[in-house]
Amino acid sequence: MDPPGYNCFVDRDRMDAAVQDLGPKELSCTEPQELKQLARQGYWARSYALRGKVYQRLIRDIPCRTVTPDASVYSDIVGKIVGKHSSSSLPLPEFVDNTQVPSYCLNARGEDAVRKILLCIANQFPDVSFCPALPAVVALLLHYSTDEAQCFENACRILACNDPSRKLVDQSFLAFESSCMTFGDLVNKYCQAAHKLMVAVSEDVLQVYADWQRWLFGELPLGHFARVFDVFLVEGYKVLYRVALAILKFFHKVRAGQPLESDSVKQDIRTFVRDIAKTVSPEKLLEKAFAIRLFSRKEIQLLQMANEKALKQKGITVKQKRQFVHLAVHAENFHSEIVSVKEMRDIWSWVPERFALCQPLLLFSSLQHGYSLTRFYFQCEGHEPTLLLIKTTQKEVCGAYLSTDWSERNKFGGKVGFFGTGECFVFRLQPEVQRYEWVVIKHPELTKPVSLEAAAAPSPLGRPTSSDPADRLSPFLSARHFNLPSKTESMFMAGGNDCLIVGGGGGQALYIDGDLNRGRTGHCDTFNNQPLCSENFLIAAVEAWGFQDPDTQ
């Protein structure tokens, strides 16, 4: 068999060891669904020549801005930008954030070409302010380009994609940071064992998750990254979340029983990814990634928008030093009659990322404000989300994270009606820790997502419509986004004058009477939970906590 036709940018000796050219030479498929299956199966992965043809075709079909720089633009500007200097002596654009160009079996000429292309992209895309993934994308594309100009054009088309439903790469710090937060939220829901380990060994778990794109765009070996990129070009950004979650699952499986140090876990994951070929093949990685039953692309988009909005409200739109998340619960300032500092930090690790940097604010304490549900509502209204903590007379501790302002109960005209979103969850801390999330998260087969357009709806409280797209959409994991078999799977929270309820359908996860004296707990359809404590209990203490932005103290 003839050796693959590598271009002049590739180190042939290293490539011959890394890639075998054994696959088919042509691709006749045009149906999107069939193309998706072929990408996942690696149809063109075994043919260097065919992969190059497929990349050109897929990138050519990306819908782009009317004016998108092409190969002729590169030919016109490269001499002016690089001049007579060696491109290796020129600094990389600021938007790569000190990211190194991965070698990916490129020779010196190839690595030099990547730098030139990045400098020319910076010249043509002044609006791209933060894009650390781009060096890896350009380095891979260079393999399958006839020359630098073609590689430049292909990279420009990826950046210039103007389909709002088809996000490809983050191009600003705001987009990048909200992606990191979204990844953290997904880890919290889909990799709970790994998340628990990260929280236990990391001073700042957000710092670990902020590295997720580096795992893919830089640390993954060429063969693994190319397989991810095959599917990414067909299916888009959601694939990246899937693969990063799979990496974390494999890391946890390999390292769970071994000691991890807080100051090295970030580097440990990078090293694991760099050496992943020793334990996980590209096909096993993708198999694990697609076994994760992730939210719909449109639901993830809502979560991303919510995270972007939270960052904007905090004024975080450019890179700045992160706060350590464990500092959100200050040992010296925190006091609860129900939970310890450590227990509160554990709970804080479960909440959505956009609230994780907030600090706990005591809104209601039965020992301070009295055993009155009316007073509970009065203290909590205007705060969203809230955390409910209950301690029984048997010293059992349980509670709930509640996504929605308790004032929503008023729209039911005095009757008990359910509201809230699928971000609600219930938990117990004593005698043992257990968290129960919305049943749809673990069993997505119960529902089919509704279109994102159908999620755009007037506020139920008749509030004026904002110009911010995130405000025009109902919240992330709103029940209206899903075709549920019955209402019992979306009975998140309810409140009347005589009782407070969390979770419904076939029973209630928590029921508390109007005197905050007695309660009961049992299985419910919404959270598919076991009883959170003794099924009928007497209450020793109730607390409600809000989430306070440190900047507003």
C-alpha angles and dihedrals in degrees: 000000000000116000117252116275099247118186126236093271097065129090097230097199094055092043095051088058093046104041132038116201099217106126138093121298101216140045118202098170117119103164111103094221093051091045089053091053093046090050092052091046092051095240094162096027094092095053118069091193096047093047088056091052093047093049091052091050096046093047092046088056094054109114106239142182115282091251109045120159112250137190093282091057090055091052090052099048108030094081093050094048101042097026116173093327122108105251089225088068093053120087117248116248115280091240092073088066095221091308111159121231107253112232096224090181092302118148123229091274090052094050089049090051092053090056092049092050092049091051091051091048089053088054093052099039108048088160092065102093104161125022114140091164093066101082090059092046093050093045091054095043090051089066090062101039127095091221144347093275093058091048089051091051093050093049090048091053091054090051094043097052106138100186103116091206093052111068112180112169133002111250103180135046089244091057092043094048094046088050089054090050091047090050089051090052091050092049089051090055104033105028102039096153092051091044091053090052092048091050091049096051104029127083086204117017091188089063089056093049092045085069094061097104091049089059088061103030102048114358101055112090116251096257093052095043092049091053091050090048091051090062095035092061090054102038105024137217098340089072089064092057090048094052094045090051089050090051090053091049091052091046091052092048092051098040104031095103096040127086116261126193121217093229094052108038092095091053091042091059092047090052091047091052092046090054097035093120088073092065110012128043121214089252093052090049092053092042090056091044094054093044088068107095096220129186116270118276090249093052090050088051089056090051091048090051091049090052092048090050091051091051092049091051089053090048092243105143101124131048115283138155113286124235115236106254093219087064089067087082105048113202092211095049101037123090128165132167089213112038137032125235090258093051092049090050089052090052090046089056089062098053122096114280094245089066099035094091092051119098125238113261118194107230101167137013121178088212091056104030101030134248098295129126090201090058090045090058092044092054095044102043113108093031123104125208110019136185120224118205125187130187118191127211086253088061093249114147126207139145150151141251105226118199101198139062111262088228087078088078089072093070090072093070098241095315123113108259131165125243138153132088140268091269088079116104138173129218148172126219103180132079086010135349118257132154126199120197132190109303092233092065092065095029108040089160086079091073148029117220120246117230118273089241090059088054090063102095141143117274110270088229093052094247117165115271114253125221088232109099089217089060094048092058125075112246128287110278093013108165090234089071092065136064097227121188090231141351092257091082092060105043095122107155137349136176137191135163092270104038149013119219132192117188126003146193118090089007139339129276088211132006121178124182125233093260093053086234107110134028144170137206135195145141116309132184095232095063101014087222137162117235109292093218137336105343092239114031144171116230121237097176141355126198133180120199130194131201115251123194107233089225092062097055 
